[in-house]
Amino acid sequence: MNQVPIISVGPCELKLATTLAGNDFEDNLQVACAINGQLDLVVTRNLAGFSGNNIPILTPQQMLLRLSEDD
């Protein structure tokens, strides 16, 4: 299995989060961290808070299914 990186939050991520399409700043901040961290996707139970962004959003169940298919 691939490593799961821990992404830090700094001024660049905070600034980017204010420019994203989502209505929830905390969700936008997660997307900003994913973008700046060059991540492939975000895993969350809250799909609704991430609409309008250009990064794939998966539920934990969808991610587990994807991981099991990669084996």
Phi, psi and omega per residue, in radians:
M1 nan 2.514 3.107
N2 -1.250 2.750 3.083
Q3 -1.267 2.654 3.054
V4 -1.894 1.921 -3.075
P5 -1.299 2.650 2.993
I6 -1.750 2.146 -3.061
I7 -1.804 2.330 3.125
S8 -1.493 2.791 3.095
V9 -1.951 2.191 3.130
G10 -2.412 -3.006 -3.111
P11 -0.989 -0.662 -3.133
C12 -1.114 -0.735 -3.140
E13 -1.196 -0.700 3.110
L14 -1.076 -0.767 3.137
K15 -1.135 -0.799 3.132
L16 -1.063 -0.698 -3.119
A17 -1.027 -0.556 -3.133
T18 -1.266 -0.257 -3.099
T19 -1.757 -0.101 -3.056
L20 -1.423 2.804 -2.981
A21 -1.285 -0.440 -3.047
G22 -1.091 2.778 -3.112
N23 -1.570 -0.214 -3.070
D24 -1.938 2.088 -3.064
F25 -1.072 -0.722 -3.128
E26 -1.103 -0.695 3.078
D27 -1.149 -0.739 3.087
N28 -1.063 -0.633 3.130
L29 -1.146 -0.685 3.079
Q30 -1.109 -0.727 3.107
V31 -1.141 -0.745 3.123
A32 -1.049 -0.729 3.099
C33 -1.129 -0.702 3.121
A34 -1.129 -0.728 3.133
I35 -1.123 -0.911 -3.106
N36 -1.172 -0.486 3.093
G37 -1.488 0.022 3.141
Q38 0.962 0.748 3.106
L39 -1.439 2.744 -3.123
D40 -1.436 -0.491 -3.054
L41 -2.888 3.013 3.055
V42 -2.121 2.413 3.076
V43 -1.912 2.202 -3.110
T44 -2.730 2.754 3.008
R45 -1.505 -0.250 -3.035
N46 -1.790 1.312 -3.117
L47 -1.136 -0.611 -3.049
A48 -1.083 -0.572 -3.093
G49 -1.295 -0.090 -3.042
F50 -1.992 0.202 -3.121
S51 -1.178 2.582 3.087
G52 1.547 0.050 3.118
N53 -1.834 2.743 -3.033
N54 -1.658 0.393 3.116
I55 -2.071 2.388 -3.140
P56 -1.067 2.423 3.125
I57 -2.104 2.201 -3.138
L58 -2.123 2.626 2.960
T59 -1.356 2.842 3.064
P60 -0.991 -0.673 3.125
Q61 -1.105 -0.753 3.110
Q62 -1.099 -0.664 3.136
M63 -1.179 -0.739 3.103
L64 -1.077 -0.707 3.099
L65 -1.101 -0.775 3.125
R66 -1.074 -0.742 3.128
L67 -1.134 -0.668 3.139
S68 -1.215 -0.523 3.103
E69 -1.267 -0.471 -3.126
D70 -1.348 -0.262 -3.124
D71 -1.239 nan nan
